[in-house]
Amino acid sequence: MNNPKVQRRKEILQAAAELFAQLGYEKTSVSQIVKKVGVAQGTFYLYFDSKEHVRMGIHEQIINEIIETALIRMTGEPDPCKKIEHAVLSSIDILKKNQDLLRVIHREVSCEALYDSESREMNRKIVGPLCEILTEGMEQGIFAKTDPVTTAYLIIGTVERVTHSAILWEEPGSLDEITPVLVDFIQRGLMAK
């Protein structure tokens, strides 16, 4: 059974995402978003304080989709190396699916806004599952013994930075081109000597 409030929030996020991708973040107004959804402007403010909060909601939705997809792919997988691969590939698949939207947002929104405290909190959601995989791999002697939290942040930072460059400038290549190299780089960096 769908919760009407949850559904309405999703509709607002979807409309905003489509408008951001089509018109750009800066050129999209709250009025345009509510018109696309077919609700009153007051309804918008029941769910979001501002257009910026909608952008953050979209970011959170993408992060949650990455985590959900990774967890589904990892279910039943005994090999920690394969789990890391599934986590990285899940991230890239979801980012690829949203790359037009992300391209617009990253070009038009300041870095400070993109990496504010709420965005950092969303990244922290990924750290827990990665730490579990890293600890499992260390206990099995597959991964080098390191601090799992720091290593998780290193993985997240590497994936973020490389995919960001690929999405915005196709440097060092497209997402399709960098994916196998990125997965291999991360896996090799984790391996016990």
C-alpha positions in Angstrom: 0.0 0.0 0.0 1.5 3.3 -1.1 1.6 6.1 1.4 0.1 9.2 -0.4 2.7 11.6 1.3 5.6 9.5 0.2 4.1 9.2 -3.3 3.6 13.0 -3.6 7.2 13.6 -2.4 8.4 11.2 -5.1 6.3 13.0 -7.7 7.8 16.4 -6.8 11.3 15.0 -6.9 10.7 13.3 -10.3 9.2 16.5 -11.8 12.1 18.6 -10.5 14.7 16.1 -11.8 13.1 16.2 -15.3 13.0 20.0 -15.3 16.5 20.3 -14.0 17.8 18.0 -16.8 15.7 19.8 -19.4 16.0 23.5 -18.4 19.0 23.5 -16.0 18.9 23.8 -12.2 19.2 27.6 -12.1 16.5 28.2 -14.7 14.0 25.9 -13.0 11.6 27.5 -10.6 9.5 26.1 -7.8 6.5 27.4 -9.9 7.5 25.3 -12.8 7.9 22.2 -10.6 4.5 22.5 -9.0 2.9 23.2 -12.4 4.5 20.0 -13.8 3.2 18.0 -10.8 -0.2 19.7 -10.8 -0.2 20.9 -7.2 -0.5 24.2 -5.5 2.7 26.0 -4.5 1.8 25.6 -0.8 1.8 21.8 -1.3 5.4 22.0 -2.4 6.4 23.7 0.8 4.8 21.0 2.9 7.5 18.7 1.5 10.5 20.9 0.8 11.7 24.2 2.2 13.3 25.3 -1.1 14.5 24.3 -4.6 17.8 23.5 -2.9 16.2 21.0 -0.6 14.6 19.4 -3.7 18.1 19.0 -5.2 19.3 17.5 -1.9 16.3 15.1 -2.0 17.3 14.0 -5.5 20.8 13.4 -4.3 19.6 11.4 -1.4 17.3 9.4 -3.7 20.3 8.5 -5.9 22.4 7.5 -2.9 19.6 5.3 -1.6 19.2 3.7 -5.0 22.9 3.0 -5.1 22.8 1.4 -1.7 19.7 -0.7 -2.4 21.0 -1.9 -5.7 24.4 -2.8 -4.2 22.8 -4.7 -1.4 20.6 -6.6 -3.7 23.6 -7.5 -5.9 25.7 -8.5 -2.9 23.0 -10.8 -1.3 24.3 -14.3 -1.2 27.7 -13.4 -2.6 30.4 -15.0 -0.4 33.4 -13.3 -2.0 34.4 -9.9 -0.5 36.1 -9.0 -3.8 33.0 -9.6 -5.7 31.0 -7.6 -3.1 33.3 -4.6 -3.6 32.9 -5.0 -7.4 29.1 -5.1 -7.0 29.1 -2.0 -4.9 31.3 0.0 -7.4 29.3 -1.3 -10.4 26.0 -0.4 -8.6 27.3 3.1 -8.1 28.3 3.5 -11.7 25.1 2.0 -13.0 22.9 4.4 -11.0 25.2 7.4 -11.8 25.1 6.5 -15.5 21.3 6.3 -15.5 21.2 9.8 -13.9 24.2 11.3 -15.7 22.3 14.0 -17.7 20.7 15.3 -14.5 24.0 15.1 -12.5 25.9 16.9 -15.3 23.5 19.8 -15.1 23.5 20.0 -11.3 27.2 19.7 -11.0 27.8 22.4 -13.5 25.3 24.8 -12.0 25.6 24.3 -8.2 28.6 25.3 -6.2 30.9 22.7 -4.7 30.0 24.0 -1.2 26.3 23.3 -1.8 27.0 19.8 -3.3 29.1 18.8 -0.3 27.2 20.4 2.6 26.5 18.5 5.8 23.4 16.8 4.5 25.3 15.5 1.5 28.1 14.3 3.7 25.6 12.5 5.9 24.2 10.7 2.8 27.7 9.5 1.9 28.0 8.1 5.5 25.2 5.7 4.7 27.5 3.9 2.3 30.4 3.7 4.8 28.7 1.1 7.0 28.1 -1.5 4.4 31.6 -1.0 2.9 33.2 -1.4 6.3 31.4 -4.7 6.8 32.7 -6.0 3.5 36.2 -4.7 4.2 36.3 -6.3 7.6 35.1 -9.6 6.2 37.8 -9.5 3.6 40.4 -8.7 6.2 39.3 -11.5 8.4 39.5 -13.9 5.5 43.0 -12.7 4.7 41.9 -11.5 1.2 42.3 -7.7 1.9 45.2 -6.0 3.6 44.7 -5.1 7.2 43.8 -1.4 7.2 41.4 0.9 9.0 38.0 0.0 7.3 36.4 3.4 7.8 39.3 5.3 6.2 39.5 2.7 3.4 35.7 3.0 2.8 36.1 6.8 2.5 39.0 6.3 0.1 36.8 4.0 -2.1 33.9 6.5 -2.0 36.2 9.4 -2.8 37.8 7.6 -5.7 34.5 6.5 -7.2 33.0 10.0 -6.7 36.0 11.9 -8.2 36.6 9.6 -11.2 32.9 9.3 -12.1 32.4 13.1 -11.7 35.2 13.7 -14.2 33.7 11.1 -16.6 30.2 12.5 -16.3 31.2 16.2 -16.7 34.1 16.0 -19.2 34.4 12.3 -20.3 37.9 12.4 -18.7 39.8 10.1 -18.5 36.9 8.5 -20.6 33.2 7.8 -20.6 31.7 5.9 -17.7 31.7 2.7 -19.8 35.5 3.1 -20.5 36.5 3.9 -16.9 34.4 1.2 -15.2 36.7 -1.8 -15.6 39.8 0.2 -14.8 38.2 1.7 -11.7 37.0 -1.7 -10.4 40.4 -3.3 -11.0 42.2 -0.3 -9.3 40.1 -0.5 -6.2 40.3 -4.3 -5.9 44.1 -4.4 -6.4 44.5 -1.7 -3.7 42.6 -3.8 -1.2 44.5 -7.0 -1.7 46.7 -8.5 0.9 50.3 -8.9 -0.3 
